[in-house]
Amino acid sequence: MKNSVHSVYIHIPFCDKICSYCDFIKVFYNEKYIEEYLLALEEEINNNYNGEKIETIYIGGGTPTSLKISELKKLFNILKIFKLNDNYEFTVECNIESLTKEKLDLLKKNNVNRLSIGIQTFNEKNLKYLNRFHTKEEVFAKIKYAKDIGFNNINIDLIYALKNETLDDLKKDIDLFLELDINHISTYSLIIEPHTKLYIYNENNIDDDLDYEMYKYICKKLKENNFIHYEISNFSKRGFESKHNLTYWNNLQYYGFGLGASGFINNIRYTNTKNMNKYLNKKFIKK
């Protein structure tokens, strides 16, 4: 089975701020934990990676771009152990607020060739509801810079079906997303999960009929603009389907490294501990 693992997921749990809807494994950015975390991550990778040629790497979070430049450099030094196929896909999740020109330059220099950027919405009311703070101008400027330095494989995330959101609100968001002229869009109907701020505030999901109307509109509008609906939540221009996502959908094997990460190796599924202290003490696998 050694040569059947071609994908790697790496979890960076740190965030500058906690979005109100997020139920992923995350902690507030705290500089004192970063070096320890990266040392533990390095040990986990070095002890488990078997030298396969890797087709996809995906760094998710949390917010990987919440790390400082020096910390990102340490992370990429750790990842040099992976042998990449010629046609590899290397994705990093980014938040507009923490994505700078210097960080984009660093990602490009370190073999990253795909960005997944959490925009979610351009609507100011909805941004506030989600505890996000970017502006339309910031989004357009940073994506333009990413394209200018050679990133031609960019995903952006859209969240819809928010409290008090109308179909017209969604249409405006979709128009702006299309104006960005990127080749992959992931769309998510808001689900209020336990342990999120929205759940604590007793928020409710919107009317199912309106949710479905929004979903139908997204599918229709993106299809009209030459996007292929290749997964439930994912739309891409031809040839820009996420190879890493397809690893999961096709039930292929992959490494999962980092706090709370899941993997599938030798036909065994595993999940790492979600306890930061245990992870830092090198007790990686959830018991």
C-alpha positions in Angstrom: 0.0 0.0 0.0 3.0 2.3 0.4 2.8 3.9 -3.0 -1.0 4.5 -3.0 -0.9 7.6 -0.9 -0.7 10.7 -3.0 -2.3 13.5 -1.0 -1.5 15.4 2.2 -3.7 17.6 4.4 -2.0 19.8 7.0 -4.0 21.7 9.6 -2.9 25.1 10.9 -5.4 25.9 13.7 -4.5 29.5 14.4 -6.8 32.4 13.7 -6.6 36.2 14.2 -10.3 36.2 14.9 -13.0 33.6 15.2 -15.7 33.7 12.6 -19.2 33.4 14.0 -20.1 30.4 11.9 -16.9 28.4 12.1 -16.9 24.9 13.7 -13.5 23.8 12.5 -10.6 23.1 14.9 -9.2 26.5 15.7 -7.6 28.6 18.4 -6.7 32.3 18.7 -3.3 33.2 17.3 -0.8 33.0 20.2 2.8 33.5 19.3 4.1 31.4 22.2 2.4 28.3 20.8 3.4 28.6 17.2 7.0 27.4 17.5 6.0 24.4 19.7 3.2 23.6 17.2 5.5 23.6 14.2 8.0 21.4 16.0 5.3 18.9 16.9 4.0 19.0 13.3 7.5 18.4 11.9 7.9 15.4 14.2 4.5 14.0 13.1 5.3 14.4 9.4 8.9 13.0 9.7 7.7 10.0 11.6 4.8 9.1 9.2 5.6 10.2 5.7 6.9 7.3 3.7 8.5 9.2 0.8 5.7 8.8 -1.8 5.4 11.2 -4.7 2.7 13.6 -3.7 0.1 14.9 -6.1 -1.8 17.3 -3.8 -1.0 19.2 -0.6 -3.7 21.2 1.1 -2.9 23.5 4.0 -6.2 24.4 5.8 -7.3 25.8 9.1 -7.9 27.8 11.1 -6.2 30.5 9.0 -2.8 29.5 7.7 -2.1 33.1 6.6 -2.5 34.3 10.2 1.1 33.1 10.7 3.8 35.7 10.4 6.3 35.6 7.6 9.0 34.0 9.8 6.5 31.3 10.9 5.4 30.6 7.4 9.0 30.2 6.4 9.5 27.6 9.1 6.4 25.8 7.9 7.6 25.6 4.4 11.0 24.4 5.5 9.2 21.5 7.2 7.2 20.7 4.1 10.3 20.4 1.9 10.4 16.7 2.9 7.5 16.0 0.5 8.4 14.8 -3.0 6.1 16.5 -5.5 4.8 15.1 -8.7 5.4 17.2 -11.8 1.7 18.1 -12.1 1.2 18.7 -8.3 -1.5 20.9 -6.8 -0.5 22.8 -3.7 -3.3 24.7 -2.1 -3.2 27.2 0.9 -6.3 28.5 2.5 -6.2 32.3 3.0 -8.3 35.0 4.6 -8.3 38.4 2.8 -7.7 40.2 6.1 -4.4 38.4 6.8 -3.2 38.0 3.1 -0.5 40.5 2.3 1.7 41.0 -0.8 4.7 39.7 1.1 2.8 36.5 2.1 1.6 36.0 -1.5 5.2 36.4 -2.7 6.3 33.8 -0.1 3.6 31.3 -1.1 4.6 31.6 -4.7 8.3 31.1 -3.9 7.5 27.9 -2.0 5.7 26.0 -4.7 2.1 26.9 -3.8 0.1 27.0 -7.0 -3.5 27.2 -5.8 -5.1 29.7 -3.4 -8.4 29.1 -1.6 -9.6 32.5 -0.3 -12.4 32.9 2.2 -14.4 35.9 1.0 -17.9 34.6 1.9 -19.7 37.8 1.0 -19.3 41.4 0.0 -22.4 42.6 1.8 -21.4 44.8 4.8 -24.3 43.7 7.0 -23.6 40.0 6.3 -19.8 40.5 6.8 -20.6 41.8 10.3 -22.9 38.9 11.0 -20.1 36.5 10.1 -17.5 38.5 12.1 -15.5 39.3 8.9 -14.1 42.7 8.1 -12.6 43.0 4.6 -13.8 45.5 2.0 -14.6 44.9 -1.7 -11.6 47.1 -2.7 -9.3 45.0 -0.6 -10.6 41.7 -2.1 -10.2 43.0 -5.7 -6.7 44.5 -5.1 -5.3 41.4 -3.4 -6.7 38.9 -6.0 -5.3 41.2 -8.8 -1.9 41.1 -7.2 -2.1 37.3 -6.8 -2.9 37.0 -10.5 -0.1 39.5 -11.4 2.6 37.3 -9.7 1.3 34.1 -11.5 -1.5 32.5 -9.5 -3.9 31.3 -12.1 -5.7 28.7 -10.0 -7.8 30.5 -7.4 -10.8 29.4 -5.4 -13.1 31.7 -3.5 -15.6 30.7 -0.9 -19.2 32.0 -0.8 -21.6 31.6 2.1 -25.3 32.2 1.5 -28.6 31.7 3.2 -27.7 34.1 6.0 -30.1 35.6 8.5 -32.2 38.3 6.7 -30.3 37.8 3.4 -32.5 38.2 0.3 -32.2 36.7 -3.1 -31.3 40.1 -4.4 -28.4 40.3 -1.9 -27.2 36.9 -3.1 -27.4 38.0 -6.8 -25.2 41.1 -6.0 -22.6 38.8 -4.3 -22.6 36.4 -7.3 -22.1 39.3 -9.7 -19.1 40.5 -7.8 -17.7 37.0 -7.5 -17.9 36.6 -11.3 -16.3 40.1 -11.7 -13.2 38.7 -10.0 -12.7 36.4 -13.0 -11.4 33.4 -11.1 -11.8 29.7 -12.0 -13.2 28.0 -9.0 -16.1 28.9 -6.6 -17.1 26.9 -3.5 -20.6 27.8 -2.2 -21.9 26.9 1.2 -25.4 27.3 2.6 -25.0 28.5 6.2 -25.6 25.7 8.7 -25.6 26.8 12.3 -23.4 24.2 14.1 -23.1 23.6 17.8 -20.1 25.3 19.5 -20.2 28.3 17.1 -21.0 31.8 18.1 -24.2 31.8 16.0 -25.4 28.7 17.9 -24.6 30.3 21.2 -26.6 33.4 20.2 -29.6 31.1 19.4 -29.6 32.0 15.7 -31.7 29.9 13.3 -31.3 28.7 9.8 -33.3 30.5 7.2 -36.5 29.2 5.5 -35.8 26.0 3.5 -37.7 27.3 0.5 -35.6 30.4 0.2 -32.4 28.4 0.8 -33.4 26.2 -2.1 -34.2 29.2 -4.3 -30.8 30.6 -3.6 -29.1 27.3 -4.4 -31.0 27.0 -7.7 -30.0 30.5 -8.7 -26.3 29.9 -7.9 -26.3 26.7 -10.1 -28.1 28.5 -12.9 -25.9 31.6 -12.9 -22.6 29.8 -12.6 -23.5 27.4 -15.4 -24.4 30.4 -17.6 -20.8 31.6 -16.9 -19.1 28.4 -18.0 -18.7 26.9 -14.5 -19.0 23.1 -14.2 -20.9 21.9 -11.1 -18.6 19.0 -10.4 -19.4 18.5 -6.7 -22.3 19.5 -4.4 -20.7 22.7 -3.3 -18.0 23.2 -5.9 -18.0 24.9 -9.3 -15.0 25.3 -11.6 -14.0 26.2 -15.1 -13.0 23.2 -17.1 -9.6 21.8 -16.0 -9.6 23.6 -12.7 -11.5 21.1 -10.5 -9.8 20.7 -7.2 -7.6 17.6 -7.3 -7.4 17.5 -3.6 -11.1 17.6 -3.1 -11.4 14.7 -5.5 -9.1 12.7 -3.3 -11.8 12.7 -0.7 -14.7 12.3 -3.1 -13.0 9.3 -4.8 -12.2 7.6 -1.5 -8.5 7.7 -2.1 -5.9 7.5 0.7 -4.2 10.6 2.2 -2.1 11.8 5.1 -3.7 14.1 7.7 -1.2 16.0 9.8 -1.8 18.6 12.5 -4.3 19.2 15.3 -7.6 17.5 14.7 -6.6 16.4 11.2 -8.0 13.2 9.7 -6.3 10.8 7.3 -6.9 7.5 5.5 -3.8 5.3 5.3 -3.6 1.5 4.6 -7.4 1.5 4.5 -7.6 2.8 8.1 -9.2 6.1 8.9 -7.8 8.0 11.8 -8.3 11.4 13.5 -5.7 13.3 15.4 -6.4 14.7 18.9 -8.2 18.0 19.1 -6.5 18.8 22.4 -3.7 21.3 21.9 -1.7 20.2 25.0 -1.8 16.6 23.9 -0.7 17.5 20.4 2.2 19.7 21.6 3.2 16.7 23.8 3.4 14.6 20.6 0.3 12.5 21.5 -1.0 12.9 18.0 -3.6 10.3 17.4 -7.0 10.6 19.1 -7.3 7.7 21.6 
